[in-house]
Amino acid sequence: MRYYLILLAVSLVFPIAELIIGKTLARSSLVLLDGLHALAHGAFFYFAFRVSKQVHEEFLSIFEEERRRKLYAAIQSAFLVSGMALFLVLHVFGKISEPEEQNVFFTIVGAGVGLVGAVLSLLILREFKKTREINLTYNVVEIHVHADIWTSLVPIAAAPVIWAGNYLLIPWTVYLDPLLATAIAIWFIAKSLPYILPH
């Protein structure tokens, strides 16, 4: 229970801080995307824990337990796909059509906050899994946490390129942040679809 509460706290505090920095200071689609995805895996972990607890308490058959876990994974993935699609339509596409100059320093700070949160989440989740049976729901959450680490590294790597573009007055670099955010969101959607589509 201790690891569960700590992981929930980390999954709330770090993403919210990253979202605030990304929206108000960095003005970065990449940082916002990373924060939203990290916040989602916190919610996914909460529901994974609830489902596992229900499965354990109800003494379900192996077939019914597996069916319920697959259903949960499908719902979780559908939620992520819907969220990414809305983020693209409501935010990123607008940034591509009307790009604004972002603050490179706060982009690195925001993504750094997200990276620390993701690494902590992964370490805590691995300790938590040692106290539980191996199952699909926690494995899906771990996949999302791994993705969070990579999505935190992308804005950090892109920031020097964007800064150099601004300094050298290279016009296309203003599109780099929203275009990379688009590519990552589409990647999230593609990775989630197999859990939704029937095999």
N, C-alpha and C positions, 0 to 999 in steps of 0.2 A: 504493500500500500504506500510505503514511503516513496519508492521510486516512481510510482504512478503519480503522486501529487507533485513531486519535484519536476517530472517531465511535463505535466500539464502547465505548471508555472512557467517553465522555460519556454514552452510552446506558445505562451501568451505574451510574456514580457518582451522577449527579443523581437518577434515579428511586429508587434505594435510599435515599438521604438523604431524599427526599420521603416515601417509604413509612414510614420510621422516625418522622419528624415527624408525619405524618398519623395514625399508629396510637397513638403513645405520648403525644404532646403536644397535637396539635390535636383529636384524636378526631373527625375529619371524613371522611365518606364521599366527599365531592368530592375532597379531597386524595388519598385512597387510590386512587380511580378514576383520577385523573390520573397518579399514580405507576405504577400497574399498566399503563396504556395506553402510557406512555413506555417502560417496561421491555419491553413487547411489541414496540414498533417497533425496539428494539435487536436483539432476536432475529430479527425479520423482515429487517432489513438484513443480518445475518450470513448467513442462508439465501439471500437474494437475491444476495449476492456469490458464494456457493458455486455456486448454480445458473448464474449468468452465466459463471463460470469453466468449469464443466463443458460448457456449451453451446459456448463458444469452443474448448475443447480437443478436443471430439468432432467438430467440423466438420459440424454437423447441417444438414439442408436447412432452408430458410426456413419451410416448413410445420411440420416437426417442432420447430423452435426455438420458433415461436409457440405450438404446442400445449403444449409443456413449460412455457413461461412462464405460460400461462393456467391450467394445472394447478396450478402453484405459487401463483398468486394466489388460486385457489379454496381451496387448503389453508390458506394464510395467513388468509384471511377466515373460514374455518370455525373455525380456532383462536380468532380474536378473538370470533366470535359465541358460541362455547362458553364462553370466559372471562367475557364480559360476563353471560351467563345465570347462570353459577355465582356471580359476584359479587353479582348481584341476589338470588338465592335464599339464599345463605349469609351475606350481610352486610347489604345495604341493607334488605331487607324486615324484618329484625329491628330495625334502627334506626328504621323507621317505626312498628312496633308498640310499641317501648320506646325512645323517643328519649332521648339523654343530652345534657347541656349541653356544647357544644364550646368550646374556647379560640380566640377570634377572632384574637388576636395570632399564635398559632402556625399558624392556618389561612392567614393571609396570608404568613407566613414559608415554610411548606411549599409553598404554591402559587407563591410567588416563586422558590423553588429550582427547581421544575418549569418555570416560564416561562423562566428563564435557560438551563436544560438544553435546552429545546425550540428556543429561538432559536439556540443554538450548534449544535445538531444540524442545523437547517435550513441554516445557513450552510455548515457542513462538507459536508453532503450535496450541496449545489449545486456546491461546488468539486470534489467527488469525481465527480459526474456529467459534468463537463467533460472528465474523463479517460477516460470510458467511452461506449459507444454508448447511445443512447436506447432504453430498453426498458420493458416493462410492470412488471417486478418493482421496479425503482427508483422508478418513478412511483407505485406503490402505497405504498411506504415514505414517499415525500414527502407523500402525502395524509394518512397517519397522523401525520406530524410537524406538519403544518398543524393537524390536529385537536387535537394536544397543546397547541399555543399557545392555542387557544380554550378548552380545558378547564382550562388554568391560569388564564385570566382570569376564569372564572365564579366560583370560590370567593373570589377577591380582590374581585369586585364584590358578592358576596352577604354577605361578612363584615360590612360596616357595617350592613346591614339586620338581620342576626342579632344584632349587638351592641345596636342600638337596640331590638330586640324584647325582649332580655333586660333592658335597662335600664328599659324602659317596662312590663315585665311583660306583654307581648303573647304569649299562649300558643302561637299557631300558628307562630311563627317557629322553634321547635325542630324543626319538620318540614321547614323549607326546605332544609336541607343534604341529607338523604336523598332528598327528592322531586326536587331538581335532579339528583342523582346518578342517580336512576332514569331521568329524562328523557334524560340524556346517554347512558347505557348503551343505552337503546332506540334512540336516534339512531345510535349506533355499529353496532348490529345491523342497522338498516334500510339504512345505507350499505354494509354488507358483503355483504348478501344477493345483490345483483346479480352479484357475482363467483362466487357458489356456484351459483345457480340457472341451469339451461340457458337459452340464448337462443333 
